[in-house]
Amino acid sequence: MMDLDPEDTAAMRRENGGKDFRLFLRQQIANGQARKVQQPAVKPPRPPGYKPGAWPEGTRPPDPPPQHHPPAAWAEALDEYRAWLTTADHVELRNPTASRQKCGCPACTPRRTT
């Protein structure tokens, strides 16, 4: 954009009955409008031999990791832990500093009192 001095503006208004000044301002508006309009983005071409899909042809996703412990083993371990909580005299459960670390989930909550 051009820097206009007040003298330049006054000269443009005097010349040609102010027609040059009006044309100049209209051109400035048109230039600003043209900058606002963005050209649509052109997609880059696909590489040669491209086939859609996440995995290359002839491959497949990896197998899920094997389960080391069946669900029944988890349930049995949880029952043993609950039994351990209710049968033994646990000093850590009565300790006020350790009680901050105990959560309220069913696994940590004893089922019965001794």
C-alpha positions in Angstrom: 0.0 0.0 0.0 1.1 3.5 -0.7 1.8 6.1 2.0 -0.2 9.2 1.2 0.5 12.6 2.5 -2.2 15.2 2.9 -0.7 17.1 0.0 -1.1 14.0 -2.2 -4.7 13.6 -1.2 -5.5 17.3 -1.9 -3.8 17.1 -5.3 -5.8 14.0 -6.3 -9.1 15.7 -5.3 -8.2 18.8 -7.4 -7.3 16.8 -10.5 -10.0 15.8 -12.9 -12.8 17.0 -10.6 -11.9 14.4 -7.9 -12.5 11.5 -10.3 -8.9 10.3 -9.8 -9.3 10.2 -6.0 -12.5 8.2 -6.2 -11.0 5.8 -8.7 -8.0 5.4 -6.4 -10.1 4.7 -3.3 -12.3 2.2 -5.2 -9.1 0.4 -6.4 -7.9 0.2 -2.8 -11.2 -1.4 -1.7 -11.0 -3.9 -4.6 -7.4 -4.8 -3.6 -8.5 -5.4 0.0 -11.4 -7.5 -1.1 -9.1 -9.6 -3.4 -6.9 -10.3 -0.4 -9.8 -11.7 1.6 -10.8 -14.2 -1.0 -8.7 -17.4 -0.6 -8.2 -19.7 -3.4 -9.4 -23.3 -2.8 -6.6 -25.6 -1.7 -5.5 -28.0 -4.3 -5.1 -31.6 -3.1 -1.7 -33.0 -3.8 -1.6 -35.9 -6.3 -1.6 -39.4 -4.8 1.7 -41.3 -5.2 1.9 -43.8 -8.0 0.4 -47.2 -7.1 -1.5 -45.8 -4.2 -4.3 -48.0 -2.8 -6.6 -46.7 0.0 -6.4 -48.4 3.3 -4.4 -48.2 6.6 -2.3 -51.3 6.0 -0.2 -52.1 3.0 -1.4 -54.9 0.7 -0.6 -58.3 2.1 -0.3 -57.2 5.7 -2.7 -57.0 8.7 -2.8 -55.4 12.1 -0.9 -57.1 14.9 -2.7 -59.6 17.1 -3.8 -58.4 20.5 -1.4 -59.2 23.3 -2.1 -62.6 24.9 -4.0 -62.7 28.2 -1.7 -64.0 30.8 -4.4 -64.5 33.4 -7.9 -65.6 32.7 -10.8 -63.6 34.4 -11.4 -66.4 36.9 -7.8 -66.0 38.2 -8.4 -62.3 38.7 -11.6 -63.0 40.6 -9.9 -65.6 42.8 -7.0 -63.3 43.6 -9.4 -60.5 44.6 -11.3 -62.9 46.9 -8.0 -64.0 48.5 -7.0 -60.3 49.0 -10.4 -59.5 50.6 -10.1 -62.5 52.9 -6.6 -61.4 53.9 -7.9 -57.9 54.7 -10.7 -59.3 57.0 -8.8 -62.1 58.8 -5.5 -60.6 59.8 -4.6 -57.9 62.3 -3.3 -55.2 59.9 -1.5 -52.4 61.7 -1.3 -50.4 58.4 -5.1 -50.1 58.3 -5.3 -48.6 61.7 -2.4 -46.2 61.1 -3.8 -42.7 60.5 -1.0 -41.8 58.0 -1.6 -45.0 56.0 -5.4 -44.5 56.0 -4.9 -41.5 53.6 -3.5 -44.0 51.1 -6.4 -46.5 51.4 -9.0 -46.0 48.7 -12.7 -46.8 48.9 -13.0 -49.3 46.1 -14.6 -52.7 46.8 -11.3 -54.5 46.6 -9.8 -52.4 49.4 -12.9 -52.3 51.5 -13.3 -55.3 53.9 -16.6 -57.2 53.5 -16.9 -57.9 57.2 -15.4 -56.7 60.5 -13.5 -58.9 62.9 
